[in-house]
Amino acid sequence: MNEDHYALAQLYKELEDNVTFTKAHDFSVRIVNLYKYLRDEKNETVMSKQVLRSGTSIGANISEALAAESKEDFIHKFHISFKEGNETKYWLLLLHRTSYLTDNEFNSLIEDCQELAN
């Protein structure tokens, strides 16, 4: 394994060992699958793109925070992640109230989203 591959493997290992990153990444996968479901099965293309953008941004900003250049940068990235989580909750609630998500789907997703905020 050359040095670049080793460094990349080490980075993935460090990220996978971080519980917050892992939960955010798993949530992002759920959001991508939700987007595909809403687009393909429900023919919904506006709110699904919004929840895709905000829901995957949570993990992206946590990932950036873990590579922050300073304490202030770290705090800033986590704050952005928190705000994206609030926006994601809004879109999930709207999808639920407009009957695109069942009670069970909504409760499961909102619980995971809330756990990330904690």
C-alpha positions as a Markdown table, in Angstrom:
| # | Residue | x | y | z |
|---|---|---|---|---|
| 1 | Met | 0.0 | 0.0 | 0.0 |
| 2 | Asn | 1.5 | 3.3 | -1.0 |
| 3 | Glu | 1.6 | 6.4 | 1.3 |
| 4 | Asp | -1.4 | 8.1 | -0.2 |
| 5 | His | -3.6 | 4.9 | 0.2 |
| 6 | Tyr | -2.3 | 4.4 | 3.7 |
| 7 | Ala | -3.1 | 8.1 | 4.7 |
| 8 | Leu | -6.6 | 7.7 | 3.2 |
| 9 | Ala | -7.2 | 4.4 | 5.0 |
| 10 | Gln | -6.1 | 6.0 | 8.2 |
| 11 | Leu | -8.5 | 9.0 | 7.7 |
| 12 | Tyr | -11.4 | 6.6 | 7.1 |
| 13 | Lys | -10.4 | 4.7 | 10.3 |
| 14 | Glu | -10.3 | 7.9 | 12.3 |
| 15 | Leu | -13.7 | 9.0 | 11.0 |
| 16 | Glu | -15.3 | 5.6 | 11.6 |
| 17 | Asp | -14.0 | 5.7 | 15.2 |
| 18 | Asn | -15.8 | 9.0 | 15.8 |
| 19 | Val | -19.3 | 8.3 | 17.1 |
| 20 | Thr | -20.7 | 11.7 | 16.1 |
| 21 | Phe | -19.4 | 11.4 | 12.6 |
| 22 | Thr | -20.7 | 7.8 | 12.2 |
| 23 | Lys | -24.2 | 8.8 | 13.4 |
| 24 | Ala | -24.2 | 11.8 | 11.0 |
| 25 | His | -23.0 | 9.7 | 8.1 |
| 26 | Asp | -25.6 | 7.0 | 8.8 |
| 27 | Phe | -28.3 | 9.7 | 8.9 |
| 28 | Ser | -27.0 | 11.1 | 5.6 |
| 29 | Val | -27.5 | 7.6 | 4.1 |
| 30 | Arg | -31.0 | 7.6 | 5.4 |
| 31 | Ile | -31.7 | 11.0 | 3.9 |
| 32 | Val | -30.3 | 10.0 | 0.5 |
| 33 | Asn | -32.6 | 6.9 | 0.6 |
| 34 | Leu | -35.5 | 9.1 | 1.6 |
| 35 | Tyr | -34.8 | 11.5 | -1.3 |
| 36 | Lys | -34.8 | 8.5 | -3.8 |
| 37 | Tyr | -38.0 | 7.2 | -2.3 |
| 38 | Leu | -39.8 | 10.6 | -2.5 |
| 39 | Arg | -38.6 | 11.2 | -6.0 |
| 40 | Asp | -39.2 | 7.8 | -7.4 |
| 41 | Glu | -42.3 | 6.6 | -5.5 |
| 42 | Lys | -44.1 | 9.8 | -4.5 |
| 43 | Asn | -43.1 | 11.9 | -7.5 |
| 44 | Glu | -42.0 | 14.7 | -5.1 |
| 45 | Thr | -39.1 | 16.8 | -6.3 |
| 46 | Val | -39.1 | 20.1 | -4.4 |
| 47 | Met | -39.2 | 19.3 | -0.7 |
| 48 | Ser | -37.1 | 16.2 | -1.2 |
| 49 | Lys | -34.2 | 18.2 | -2.7 |
| 50 | Gln | -34.4 | 20.6 | 0.3 |
| 51 | Val | -34.3 | 17.8 | 2.9 |
| 52 | Leu | -31.5 | 16.1 | 0.8 |
| 53 | Arg | -29.4 | 19.3 | 0.9 |
| 54 | Ser | -29.9 | 20.1 | 4.6 |
| 55 | Gly | -29.9 | 16.5 | 5.9 |
| 56 | Thr | -26.6 | 15.6 | 4.2 |
| 57 | Ser | -25.0 | 18.9 | 5.1 |
| 58 | Ile | -25.1 | 17.9 | 8.8 |
| 59 | Gly | -22.5 | 15.2 | 8.4 |
| 60 | Ala | -20.5 | 17.2 | 5.9 |
| 61 | Asn | -20.1 | 20.1 | 8.4 |
| 62 | Ile | -19.2 | 17.6 | 11.2 |
| 63 | Ser | -16.6 | 16.2 | 8.9 |
| 64 | Glu | -15.2 | 19.6 | 8.2 |
| 65 | Ala | -15.2 | 20.4 | 12.0 |
| 66 | Leu | -13.1 | 17.4 | 12.7 |
| 67 | Ala | -10.5 | 18.8 | 10.3 |
| 68 | Ala | -10.8 | 22.4 | 11.7 |
| 69 | Glu | -7.8 | 24.7 | 11.6 |
| 70 | Ser | -8.7 | 26.3 | 15.0 |
| 71 | Lys | -11.1 | 26.0 | 17.9 |
| 72 | Glu | -13.1 | 28.9 | 16.4 |
| 73 | Asp | -13.4 | 27.1 | 13.1 |
| 74 | Phe | -14.4 | 23.9 | 14.9 |
| 75 | Ile | -17.2 | 25.7 | 16.8 |
| 76 | His | -18.3 | 27.4 | 13.7 |
| 77 | Lys | -18.6 | 24.2 | 11.6 |
| 78 | Phe | -20.6 | 22.5 | 14.4 |
| 79 | His | -22.9 | 25.5 | 14.7 |
| 80 | Ile | -23.6 | 25.3 | 11.0 |
| 81 | Ser | -24.3 | 21.5 | 11.4 |
| 82 | Phe | -26.7 | 22.3 | 14.2 |
| 83 | Lys | -28.5 | 24.9 | 12.0 |
| 84 | Glu | -28.7 | 22.4 | 9.1 |
| 85 | Gly | -30.3 | 19.9 | 11.6 |
| 86 | Asn | -33.0 | 22.5 | 12.5 |
| 87 | Glu | -33.7 | 23.0 | 8.8 |
| 88 | Thr | -33.9 | 19.3 | 8.2 |
| 89 | Lys | -36.4 | 19.0 | 11.0 |
| 90 | Tyr | -38.5 | 21.7 | 9.3 |
| 91 | Trp | -38.5 | 19.8 | 6.0 |
| 92 | Leu | -39.3 | 16.5 | 7.7 |
| 93 | Leu | -42.2 | 18.0 | 9.6 |
| 94 | Leu | -43.5 | 19.6 | 6.3 |
| 95 | Leu | -43.2 | 16.2 | 4.5 |
| 96 | His | -45.1 | 14.6 | 7.3 |
| 97 | Arg | -47.9 | 17.2 | 7.5 |
| 98 | Thr | -48.4 | 16.9 | 3.8 |
| 99 | Ser | -48.7 | 13.1 | 4.0 |
| 100 | Tyr | -45.4 | 12.3 | 2.2 |
| 101 | Leu | -44.1 | 10.6 | 5.3 |
| 102 | Thr | -46.1 | 8.2 | 7.5 |
| 103 | Asp | -46.1 | 8.7 | 11.3 |
| 104 | Asn | -43.5 | 5.8 | 11.7 |
| 105 | Glu | -41.2 | 7.2 | 9.0 |
| 106 | Phe | -41.4 | 10.7 | 10.4 |
| 107 | Asn | -40.9 | 9.6 | 14.0 |
| 108 | Ser | -37.8 | 7.5 | 13.1 |
| 109 | Leu | -36.2 | 10.2 | 11.1 |
| 110 | Ile | -36.9 | 13.0 | 13.5 |
| 111 | Glu | -35.6 | 11.0 | 16.4 |
| 112 | Asp | -32.3 | 10.4 | 14.5 |
| 113 | Cys | -32.1 | 14.0 | 13.6 |
| 114 | Gln | -32.7 | 15.1 | 17.2 |
| 115 | Glu | -30.1 | 12.7 | 18.5 |
| 116 | Leu | -27.5 | 14.4 | 16.3 |
| 117 | Ala | -28.5 | 17.8 | 17.8 |
| 118 | Asn | -27.8 | 16.4 | 21.2 |
